[in-house]
Amino acid sequence: MDGVAYEIHHFGEHWPIETGKTDLYKLAVGAVKITNMGKDYIHYFGPWKWVDCPDYYDDAVKDWYQKHWAAGVPRCHPNMYYFINGFPFGCGKRRRVGGENDGYSTMGELKWLI
């Protein structure tokens, strides 16, 4: 791979997105620059919060992606890749795995993203 990978979590220093360490607009500028240079950009996201978390809210994963896209992170680009890490972590450890028709499961989130 020739490019950049950025990892962001629903936990720790990245949460919540509004006050976390990631500046979405700077992230977007970098992602656009890298992809326009013909290099790959991997947006590595997860693990994420789930209903067991005290600060969970409905559609938290979709909300985060939509905030990234609204800031200018490429949504559809031949050099832009999204990797969702469904690793069971912290209060997200009881997240359901599937199936695709369950919009709140790991596979349902992947189907939505695709």
FITORRO-357968 format. One record per atom (N, C-alpha, C, CB): residue in one letter; x, y, z. Coordinates in steps of 0.02 Angstrom, whole numbers, plus 50000, padded with zeros to 5 digits. Glycine has a CB too. Layout:
BEGIN
AXYZ;...
END
This chain:
BEGIN
M500424994150000;M500005000050000;M500445006250000;M499535000050060;D500245010949961;D500585017449960;D500065022649978;D500925018949889;G500095024950039;G499595029750061;G499595030550136;G498915027850036;V498995031650164;V498915033150234;V498335029050263;V498785040750245;A498415027050326;A497855024050363;A497755028250426;A498005016550380;Y497125029750441;Y496965033550502;Y496495029350544;Y496655040450485;E496655028650608;E496245024650654;E495895029250703;E496685019450691;I495245028250710;I494845032250757;I494375027650795;I494455037750719;H494275029150860;H493875024850903;H493285028650932;H494305022050960;H492795024850954;H492235027650992;H492415028051066;H491605023350983;F493045027051083;F493255026851152;F493835031651163;F493455019751173;G493985033051226;G494575036751244;G494605043751216;G495175032951222;E495185045451188;E495325052351167;E494945054551105;E496055053051153;H494625049951070;H494245051851010;H493515053351026;H494275046250959;W493285051551084;W492575052151102;W492465057751150;W492305045551132;P491935061551144;P491495061851085;P491825065551027;P490825065151103;I491575064750968;I491885067550908;I491935075150912;I491495065550846;E491445078350943;E491445085650946;E492005088550989;E490775088050972;T492225084751039;T492755087251083;T493365082751085;T492485088051153;G493355077551044;G493915072851043;G494525075551007;G493705066451011;K495045071451003;K495685073750977;K495685074650900;K496215068850996;T495215071750865;T495215072250792;T494845078450769;T494895066050762;D495185082550729;D494865088250696;D494625085750628;D495365094450689;L493975084950622;L493695081950561;L493875085850498;L492945081550566;Y493925092350502;Y494075096350443;Y494805095350421;Y493945103850456;K495265094850468;K495955093350451;K496015086250424;K496415094350513;L495645081650454;L495635074850429;L495395074650357;L495185070350474;A494865078450342;A494585078550275;A495085081450225;A493945082650274;V495425086950243;V495915089950198;V496465084950181;V496225096350230;G496705081350232;G497225076350221;G496985070650178;G497475073650286;A496375068250191;A496105062650152;A496005064550079;A495435060350182;V495745070450067;V495645072749998;V496325073449963;V495265079549997;K496805076349997;K497475077149967;K497785070449948;K497935080950015;I497755065749994;I498045059049982;I497695055549924;I498005054750046;T497025055449926;T496665051849873;T496745055249805;T495915051349891;N496775061849804;N496875065349741;N497575064449712;N496735072749750;M498045062549755;M498725060949731;M498755053849702;M499225061749789;G498185050249704;G498175043449679;G498415038349729;G498585042949617;K498485040449792;K498705035949845;K498095033549883;K499215039349892;D498175027949918;D497625025049956;D497555028250025;D497735017549964;Y496935028750046;Y496775031250113;Y496305026250146;Y496455038450110;I496525023450202;I496115018750239;I495845022250302;I496515012350258;H495195022550307;H494865025350366;H494685019350410;H494225029650347;Y495075018450463;Y495005012750508;Y494595015050568;Y495695009950530;F493995012250576;F493535014550627;F493315008850673;F492935017750595;G493385009750737;G493155004950785;G493685003450837;G492934998450750;P493524999950888;P492854997550904;P492385003150923;P492894992450960;W491745001650923;W491265007050935;W490815005450994;W490835008150873;K490455010551015;K490015010051074;K489385006151056;K489825017051100;W489085003351108;W488464999551099;W488005001251157;W488604991951095;V487414998251158;V486895000051205;V487104999351278;V486284995951193;D487604995351293;D487834994551362;D488225000651386;D488274988351367;C488435004951342;C488825010851360;C488355016251387;C489225013451299;P488545019551440;P488115024751467;P488025030751420;P488395027151533;D488505031851375;D488445037551329;D488275035451257;D489095041451329;Y488015029351250;Y487785027051185;Y487175030951163;Y487625019451187;Y487115031951098;Y486495034651070;Y486345030951006;Y486555042351057;D485715031050986;D485495027150929;D485865029250865;D484745028050919;D486075024350827;D486425025350763;D487085029150772;D485985028950715;A487445027850826;A488075031350840;A488585030350784;A488365028950906;V488635024250757;V489125022950704;V488945026850641;V489155015350688;K488315026550621;K488105030150561;K488195037650571;K487365028550545;D488035040050630;D488115047150645;D488835049350637;D487865048650717;W489305045250662;W490015046950656;W490225047250583;W490445041950694;Y490035042250544;Y490225042450473;Y489925048550439;Y489995036050438;Q489295049950452;Q488975055750420;Q489315062250439;Q488235055950438;K489555062750501;K489925068750522;K490595069250485;K490045068750598;H490925063650474;H491545063550436;H491415065850364;H491875056550437;W490895063050333;W490745064750264;W490525072050258;W490195060250237;A490145074550306;A489935081550305;A490535086250311;A489445082850361;A491065083950345;A491675087950352;A492095087850288;A492085085550411;G491945083150243;G492305082850179;G492725076650168;G492735088650174;V492715071950215;V493075065650204;V492755062150145;V493065061050269;P493145059850095;P492855056750036;P492405050850053;P493405054449988;R491815051050025;R491345045550038;R491435040049986;R490615048150037;C491475042049924;C491555037249869;C492145039649826;C490905036649825;H492685036149830;H493285037849792;H493655031349780;H493745043149829;P493935030249721;P494265023849707;P494865022449752;P494495023749635;N495135027449786;N495705026449830;N495515026949904;N496245031449814;M494875027449918;M494635028049987;M494355021450010;M494105033749994;Y494595018950066;Y494375012550093;Y494135013550165;Y494935007250090;Y493595010050182;Y493335010250250;Y493415003350281;Y492595012550252;F493695003250340;F493794996950377;F493454997750444;F494554995150385;I492944993650457;I492604993850521;I492874988150564;I491824993350512;N493134989850622;N493384984950670;N492824983550719;N494024987550706;G492524977750713;G491984975850758;G492234972250820;G491494971550722;F492864973250837;F493164969850895;F492754971350958;F493894971950905;P492574966050996;P492194967151057;P492624970451111;P491904960551083;F492474976651127;F492884980551173;F492444984451221;F493354985251135;G492624984351284;G492274988451334;G491534987251333;G492414995751322;C491144992651336;C490424991951339;C490124990151271;C490114998451364;G490544989551219;G490294987351154;G490374979851144;G490654991051099;K490594976351196;K490764969251188;K490164964751176;K491134966951248;R489574967051189;R488984962851179;R488624964451113;R488504963551237;R488944968151070;R488634970051006;R488494963750965;R489104974850967;R487914963650934;R487724957850893;R488144957650830;R486964958150875;V488234951550804;V488644950650744;V488234951250680;V488984943850746;G487654948250676;G487284948250613;G486554947450623;G487544942850567;G486184947450572;G486344947450501;G486254954250469;G485914942450466;E486294954150403;E486284960350365;E485634964150372;E486424958950293;N485084960650387;N484434964050393;N484344967450461;N483874959050381;D484834966550506;D484814969850571;D485284975850568;D485014964850630;G485004981750560;G485404987750553;G485834989550612;G484964993450538;Y485734986150669;Y486124987550729;Y486654982250742;Y485664988050788;S486734977550697;S487244972350706;S487864974350667;S486974965450682;T488414970850678;T489034972250642;T488924971450567;T489594967450665;M488594965950547;M488484964850475;M487984969950447;M488224957750463;G487494972050488;G487024977150465;G487374983850455;G486454977950516;E487844985650499;E488224991750491;E488644991450428;E488664993050553;L488954985750415;L489364984950355;L488934985650292;L489724978150355;K488344982550293;K487884983050235;K487704990350223;K487244978750247;W487554994050277;W487385001050271;W487965004950241;W487195004050339;L488575003550265;L489165007150241;L489275005750166;L489785005250281;I489214999450147;I489314997650076;I488795001050033;I489274990050067;
END
